[in-house]
Amino acid sequence: MGMIQRILEEKVFDLLTYFPAVVLVGPRQVGKTTLVKAIQPRLARPSVYLDLEVPSQRARLETDPKIYLINRQEETVILDEVQQFPDLFPLLRGVIDQHRVGGRFLLLGSASPALLRNTSESMAGRVVYLEMHPLLYQELPAPASYRLHWLRGGFPEAFLAPTDWWLREWFESFITTYLQRDLPQLGLPAAPALVRRLLTMLASQQSGLLNYSMLANSLGISVATVHRYVDFLEQAFLVRRLAPYFINVGKRLTKAPKVYIRDSGIAHHLLRLYDEEALLGHPVAGGSWEGYIVQQIIAMLESGTTAYFYRTQQGAELDLVIEQGARIILAVEIKLTNSPALSKGNTVALQDLSNPPLLVITPTADDYQLRSGTWVCSLATLEQNLRRFGVFTQ
């Protein structure tokens, strides 16, 4: 585990030289603590680490947190699982304003900023947020198998599991902990069995349009309740909703978002797909591959760049369109074949969007130009192609 260096490592280190507080968010077990322990010896200031889920460590803050933090103003205070201490952020504001220098606080949280209460208003201008994603293919030690990465997903302990039995046990423990402890602590008042059924249904529809009414009918709950549950699952980094791209082209556009279980390994565990043969023989294979590649791309997008999908009711569609500066700078099609062909709907969609460059992503095909303005690449060359189009600049 320690030998896998994360792309985000240098960015966290650099931001700590300027911002008083850096908040690193991402799902549980994604490697946040490991990353912090890796950069801790290099920090410009001495540091102290507290895991707020450990009662003895949390107790140091609870008695008089302001005094504790003021007494450590010359140190970098690292606080893990900050969602356990929701009143922390208003306190940090005052402490930072009394002594405003870079690298005072490094905070780790297993929930989105929206669920880390009191963060946005109280810490404006004092904090920068970074999201840590599961392992990307490009972060894996060479020679890495994309098949194994797709099948197992990017959680380090799952990807590196020594046996298939261990892998299943890890995922079961991970999902159970989220459903029975983490989501209720974040404020989701739902029966764990019901939320698991919802997650499994979403996994079976990987890359499909999100139909709240169908889910509500199947689960026997209201549409509003499904909305609320999906909101929580998204803010806990388990689910992604990809919005459709709207332009004034005089066409009837799809309005529903696409939905993905973010990590392909979680999706496959929910569907009991434990080997490549079972996965490739399952109806979800194409949608799973699309979700896997979407996760790789979105994790690499530079700040200020947004991904959507494009689809009209007449059948024009593109898997991803990437917007930067109010214009589409790249379109993406994702194919589970090394001999890709474009549909008429792809061509019409490109015309609707004023013909941006199109990148067609395959498992292992050599890079080549398919036609004017359209290039084919593989997962292995995805990063360099995103750099070429100005989408990924880390």
C-alpha positions as CSV (number, residue, x, y, z in Angstrom):
1,M,0.0,0.0,0.0
2,G,2.8,2.4,0.9
3,M,4.4,2.0,-2.5
4,I,1.5,3.5,-4.4
5,Q,2.1,7.2,-4.6
6,R,-1.0,9.3,-5.1
7,I,-1.2,12.1,-7.7
8,L,-2.8,14.3,-5.0
9,E,0.2,14.1,-2.6
10,E,2.2,17.0,-4.0
11,K,-0.9,19.1,-4.5
12,V,-1.8,18.8,-0.8
13,F,1.8,19.5,0.2
14,D,1.9,22.7,-2.0
15,L,-1.5,24.0,-0.8
16,L,-0.4,23.7,2.8
17,T,2.4,26.2,2.1
18,Y,-0.2,28.9,1.4
19,F,-3.7,28.1,2.8
20,P,-4.2,28.2,6.6
21,A,-6.4,25.1,6.3
22,V,-6.6,22.3,3.7
23,V,-9.6,19.9,3.9
24,L,-9.1,16.6,2.1
25,V,-12.4,14.8,1.6
26,G,-13.2,11.4,0.1
27,P,-14.9,8.1,1.0
28,R,-13.7,6.1,3.9
29,Q,-10.7,3.8,3.2
30,V,-9.7,5.6,0.1
31,G,-6.2,6.3,1.4
32,K,-6.5,9.8,3.0
33,T,-4.7,8.9,6.2
34,T,-2.0,7.0,4.3
35,L,-1.4,10.0,2.1
36,V,-1.1,12.4,5.1
37,K,1.3,10.1,6.9
38,A,3.4,10.1,3.8
39,I,3.8,13.9,3.6
40,Q,3.9,14.5,7.4
41,P,7.7,14.2,7.7
42,R,8.1,16.8,4.9
43,L,5.9,19.5,6.4
44,A,7.6,22.8,7.1
45,R,6.2,22.9,10.6
46,P,6.1,20.2,13.4
47,S,2.8,18.4,13.3
48,V,0.3,16.6,15.6
49,Y,-2.2,14.0,14.4
50,L,-5.5,13.3,16.0
51,D,-8.1,10.7,14.9
52,L,-11.4,12.1,16.1
53,E,-12.9,8.6,16.0
54,V,-10.5,7.5,18.7
55,P,-12.0,8.5,22.1
56,S,-8.7,9.2,23.8
57,Q,-7.5,11.4,21.0
58,R,-10.8,13.2,20.6
59,A,-10.9,13.9,24.3
60,R,-7.8,16.2,23.9
61,L,-10.0,18.6,21.8
62,E,-13.3,18.3,23.8
63,T,-12.2,19.8,27.1
64,D,-11.2,23.2,25.8
65,P,-10.6,23.0,22.0
66,K,-9.8,26.7,21.6
67,I,-7.0,26.5,24.1
68,Y,-5.7,23.2,22.6
69,L,-5.5,24.8,19.1
70,I,-4.1,28.1,20.2
71,N,-1.3,26.3,22.1
72,R,-0.3,24.6,18.8
73,Q,-0.3,27.6,16.6
74,E,3.3,26.9,15.5
75,E,2.4,23.3,14.5
76,T,0.4,21.8,11.7
77,V,-2.7,20.2,13.4
78,I,-3.9,17.2,11.5
79,L,-7.5,16.2,12.4
80,D,-8.9,13.0,10.9
81,E,-12.6,12.2,10.5
82,V,-13.6,15.8,11.1
83,Q,-17.3,15.0,10.5
84,Q,-17.2,13.6,14.0
85,F,-16.8,17.2,15.4
86,P,-19.3,19.4,13.5
87,D,-18.7,22.4,15.8
88,L,-15.1,22.6,14.9
89,F,-15.2,24.9,11.8
90,P,-16.6,28.0,13.5
91,L,-13.9,27.6,16.1
92,L,-11.2,27.2,13.5
93,R,-12.2,30.5,11.9
94,G,-11.3,32.5,15.0
95,V,-8.1,30.6,15.7
96,I,-6.9,31.1,12.1
97,D,-7.7,34.8,12.1
98,Q,-5.6,35.3,15.3
99,H,-2.6,33.8,13.5
100,R,-3.1,33.5,9.8
101,V,-0.2,31.6,8.2
102,G,-0.1,28.7,5.8
103,G,-0.3,25.1,6.9
104,R,-2.0,25.5,10.3
105,F,-4.6,22.8,9.8
106,L,-4.9,19.7,7.6
107,L,-8.4,18.2,8.0
108,L,-9.6,14.8,6.7
109,G,-13.3,14.0,6.2
110,S,-15.4,11.2,4.9
111,A,-18.2,13.4,3.8
112,S,-18.7,16.2,1.2
113,P,-18.3,19.8,2.2
114,A,-22.1,20.1,2.2
115,L,-22.3,17.5,5.0
116,L,-19.4,19.0,6.9
117,R,-21.7,21.5,8.6
118,N,-20.7,25.2,9.1
119,T,-17.8,24.9,6.7
120,S,-18.6,27.0,3.7
121,E,-19.6,30.3,5.3
122,S,-17.4,30.2,8.4
123,M,-14.2,29.3,6.5
124,A,-14.5,31.3,3.2
125,G,-11.1,32.4,2.0
126,R,-9.3,30.4,4.8
127,V,-9.7,26.9,3.5
128,V,-9.3,24.9,0.3
129,Y,-11.1,21.7,-0.4
130,L,-9.6,18.7,-2.3
131,E,-11.4,15.5,-3.1
132,M,-9.4,12.3,-3.0
133,H,-10.7,9.6,-5.4
134,P,-10.1,5.9,-5.3
135,L,-6.9,4.7,-7.0
136,L,-6.7,5.8,-10.6
137,Y,-5.3,3.4,-13.2
138,Q,-2.3,5.8,-13.8
139,E,-1.4,5.6,-10.1
140,L,-1.0,1.8,-10.1
141,P,2.5,0.3,-10.2
142,A,3.4,-1.0,-13.6
143,P,2.6,-3.4,-15.1
144,A,-1.0,-2.8,-14.0
145,S,-3.9,-4.9,-15.2
146,Y,-6.8,-2.7,-16.3
147,R,-9.0,-5.8,-16.0
148,L,-8.2,-6.3,-12.4
149,H,-8.6,-2.5,-11.6
150,W,-12.0,-2.4,-13.4
151,L,-13.2,-5.6,-11.6
152,R,-12.0,-4.7,-8.1
153,G,-12.2,-0.9,-8.2
154,G,-9.8,1.7,-6.7
155,F,-10.0,1.3,-3.0
156,P,-6.4,0.3,-2.1
157,E,-7.2,-2.6,0.3
158,A,-9.7,-4.0,-2.2
159,F,-7.4,-3.7,-5.2
160,L,-4.5,-5.2,-3.3
161,A,-6.6,-8.0,-1.7
162,P,-4.5,-11.2,-1.6
163,T,-7.5,-13.5,-2.3
164,D,-11.0,-13.3,-3.8
165,W,-12.4,-14.4,-0.4
166,W,-10.6,-11.5,1.4
167,L,-11.9,-9.1,-1.3
168,R,-15.5,-10.1,-0.7
169,E,-15.1,-9.9,3.0
170,W,-13.6,-6.4,2.7
171,F,-16.3,-5.0,0.5
172,E,-19.0,-6.5,2.8
173,S,-17.5,-4.9,5.8
174,F,-17.0,-1.6,4.0
175,I,-20.7,-1.4,2.8
176,T,-22.1,-2.6,6.1
177,T,-20.2,0.0,8.0
178,Y,-21.4,2.8,5.7
179,L,-25.0,1.7,5.9
180,Q,-25.2,0.9,9.6
181,R,-22.9,3.6,11.1
182,D,-21.6,6.3,8.7
183,L,-24.7,7.3,6.8
184,P,-26.9,7.4,10.0
185,Q,-24.2,9.5,11.7
186,L,-24.3,11.9,8.8
187,G,-28.1,12.3,9.2
188,L,-29.6,9.7,6.9
189,P,-32.6,8.2,8.8
190,A,-33.1,5.1,6.7
191,A,-33.1,1.3,7.3
192,P,-29.7,-0.1,6.2
193,A,-31.4,-2.9,4.3
194,L,-33.5,-0.4,2.3
195,V,-30.5,1.7,1.4
196,R,-28.6,-1.4,0.3
197,R,-31.5,-2.4,-2.0
198,L,-31.4,1.1,-3.5
199,L,-27.6,0.9,-4.0
200,T,-28.0,-2.5,-5.7
201,M,-30.7,-1.2,-8.0
202,L,-28.5,1.8,-8.9
203,A,-25.6,-0.6,-9.6
204,S,-27.8,-2.7,-11.9
205,Q,-28.6,0.5,-13.8
206,Q,-24.9,1.7,-14.0
207,S,-24.6,4.5,-16.5
208,G,-28.4,4.6,-17.1
209,L,-30.8,7.5,-16.7
210,L,-31.9,8.1,-13.1
211,N,-35.6,7.3,-12.8
212,Y,-36.7,8.4,-9.3
213,S,-40.3,7.2,-9.8
214,M,-39.3,3.7,-10.8
215,L,-37.0,3.4,-7.8
216,A,-39.7,4.7,-5.5
217,N,-42.2,2.2,-6.8
218,S,-39.8,-0.7,-6.5
219,L,-38.8,0.3,-2.9
220,G,-42.3,1.3,-1.7
221,I,-41.2,4.8,-0.7
222,S,-42.0,8.3,-2.0
223,V,-40.1,10.0,-4.8
224,A,-39.1,12.7,-2.4
225,T,-37.5,10.1,-0.1
226,V,-35.6,8.6,-3.0
227,H,-34.3,12.0,-3.9
228,R,-33.1,12.5,-0.3
229,Y,-31.4,9.1,-0.1
230,V,-29.6,9.6,-3.4
231,D,-28.5,13.1,-2.2
232,F,-26.9,11.5,0.8
233,L,-25.3,8.7,-1.1
234,E,-23.8,11.2,-3.5
235,Q,-22.5,13.4,-0.7
236,A,-20.9,10.3,1.0
237,F,-19.0,9.7,-2.3
238,L,-20.8,6.4,-3.1
239,V,-22.9,7.6,-6.0
240,R,-22.4,10.1,-8.8
241,R,-25.1,11.9,-10.7
242,L,-23.9,13.2,-14.1
243,A,-26.0,16.1,-15.3
244,P,-27.1,16.5,-19.0
245,Y,-25.7,19.4,-21.0
246,F,-28.3,21.9,-22.2
247,I,-27.9,24.2,-25.2
248,N,-30.4,26.1,-27.2
249,V,-30.5,23.9,-30.3
250,G,-34.2,23.7,-30.7
251,K,-34.2,20.0,-29.8
252,R,-35.9,18.0,-27.0
253,L,-33.1,17.1,-24.7
254,T,-32.9,14.5,-22.0
255,K,-33.5,16.1,-18.6
256,A,-32.7,13.2,-16.2
257,P,-29.2,12.8,-14.9
258,K,-27.2,9.6,-15.5
259,V,-26.3,7.7,-12.3
260,Y,-23.2,5.7,-11.4
261,I,-21.9,3.8,-8.4
262,R,-18.6,5.7,-8.3
263,D,-16.3,2.8,-7.6
264,S,-16.6,-0.1,-10.0
265,G,-15.6,-2.6,-7.3
266,I,-18.5,-1.6,-5.1
267,A,-20.9,-1.9,-8.1
268,H,-19.6,-5.4,-8.9
269,H,-19.8,-6.5,-5.2
270,L,-23.4,-5.4,-5.0
271,L,-24.2,-7.4,-8.1
272,R,-22.1,-10.4,-7.0
273,L,-19.8,-10.2,-10.0
274,Y,-16.5,-11.5,-8.7
275,D,-14.5,-12.5,-11.8
276,E,-14.0,-11.1,-15.3
277,E,-16.0,-13.8,-17.0
278,A,-19.0,-13.2,-14.9
279,L,-18.7,-9.4,-15.5
280,L,-18.3,-9.6,-19.2
281,G,-21.3,-12.0,-19.5
282,H,-23.6,-9.7,-17.5
283,P,-25.9,-7.1,-19.1
284,V,-24.3,-4.4,-16.9
285,A,-20.8,-4.9,-18.5
286,G,-21.0,-2.0,-21.0
287,G,-22.5,0.4,-18.4
288,S,-19.9,-0.7,-15.8
289,W,-17.0,0.0,-18.3
290,E,-18.5,3.4,-19.0
291,G,-18.8,4.2,-15.3
292,Y,-15.3,3.1,-14.7
293,I,-13.9,5.4,-17.4
294,V,-16.1,8.3,-16.3
295,Q,-14.6,8.0,-12.8
296,Q,-11.1,8.0,-14.2
297,I,-11.7,11.1,-16.3
298,I,-13.6,13.2,-13.7
299,A,-11.0,12.4,-11.1
300,M,-8.4,14.0,-13.5
301,L,-10.3,17.1,-14.5
302,E,-8.6,20.3,-13.6
303,S,-10.4,22.9,-11.5
304,G,-12.9,25.0,-13.4
305,T,-13.7,22.1,-15.8
306,T,-17.1,20.4,-15.7
307,A,-18.3,17.1,-17.3
308,Y,-21.8,16.5,-18.6
309,F,-23.4,14.0,-21.0
310,Y,-25.4,15.0,-24.0
311,R,-28.5,13.2,-25.3
312,T,-31.5,14.3,-27.3
313,Q,-34.8,12.5,-27.5
314,Q,-34.1,12.0,-31.2
315,G,-31.1,9.8,-30.4
316,A,-28.1,12.1,-30.7
317,E,-25.8,11.3,-27.8
318,L,-22.2,11.5,-26.4
319,D,-21.1,9.8,-23.2
320,L,-19.2,12.9,-21.9
321,V,-18.9,16.5,-22.9
322,I,-16.3,18.5,-21.0
323,E,-16.9,22.3,-20.6
324,Q,-14.3,24.9,-19.7
325,G,-14.8,28.6,-19.9
326,A,-18.5,28.3,-21.1
327,R,-17.5,26.2,-24.1
328,I,-17.1,22.5,-24.9
329,I,-13.4,21.7,-25.3
330,L,-13.7,17.9,-25.6
331,A,-16.3,15.2,-26.3
332,V,-15.8,11.6,-25.2
333,E,-17.2,8.3,-26.3
334,I,-16.4,5.2,-24.2
335,K,-16.3,1.8,-25.9
336,L,-15.8,-1.7,-24.5
337,T,-14.1,-2.8,-27.8
338,N,-10.8,-2.2,-29.5
339,S,-12.5,-1.7,-32.8
340,P,-14.8,1.2,-32.1
341,A,-17.3,2.7,-34.6
342,L,-19.3,5.9,-34.2
343,S,-23.1,6.0,-34.5
344,K,-25.1,8.5,-36.5
345,G,-26.3,9.8,-33.1
346,N,-22.6,10.5,-32.2
347,T,-22.1,12.5,-35.4
348,V,-25.4,14.5,-35.0
349,A,-24.5,15.3,-31.3
350,L,-21.1,16.6,-32.4
351,Q,-22.7,18.8,-35.0
352,D,-25.2,20.1,-32.3
353,L,-22.2,21.1,-30.2
354,S,-20.2,22.8,-33.1
355,N,-17.9,19.8,-33.6
356,P,-15.6,19.8,-30.6
357,P,-12.7,17.3,-30.8
358,L,-13.8,13.7,-29.9
359,L,-11.8,11.2,-28.0
360,V,-12.9,7.6,-28.2
361,I,-11.7,5.6,-25.3
362,T,-11.1,1.8,-25.7
363,P,-9.5,-0.8,-23.4
364,T,-6.2,-1.3,-25.2
365,A,-6.4,-0.1,-28.9
366,D,-3.4,1.8,-30.2
367,D,-3.8,5.6,-30.5
368,Y,-4.9,6.6,-34.0
369,Q,-7.1,9.2,-35.8
370,L,-10.4,7.6,-36.7
371,R,-11.5,10.5,-38.8
372,S,-11.2,14.3,-38.9
373,G,-11.4,15.7,-35.4
374,T,-11.8,12.2,-33.8
375,W,-9.1,10.2,-32.1
376,V,-9.0,6.7,-30.6
377,C,-7.0,6.0,-27.4
378,S,-6.6,3.3,-24.7
379,L,-7.0,3.6,-21.0
380,A,-3.1,3.5,-20.8
381,T,-2.8,6.6,-22.9
382,L,-5.9,8.4,-21.5
383,E,-3.9,10.8,-19.3
384,Q,-1.6,12.0,-22.0
385,N,-4.5,12.5,-24.3
386,L,-6.4,14.6,-21.7
387,R,-3.3,16.7,-21.3
388,R,-3.1,17.1,-25.1
389,F,-6.6,18.6,-25.1
390,G,-6.0,20.8,-22.1
391,V,-8.3,18.9,-19.8
392,F,-5.8,17.5,-17.3
393,T,-2.9,19.7,-16.2
394,Q,-1.9,18.3,-12.8
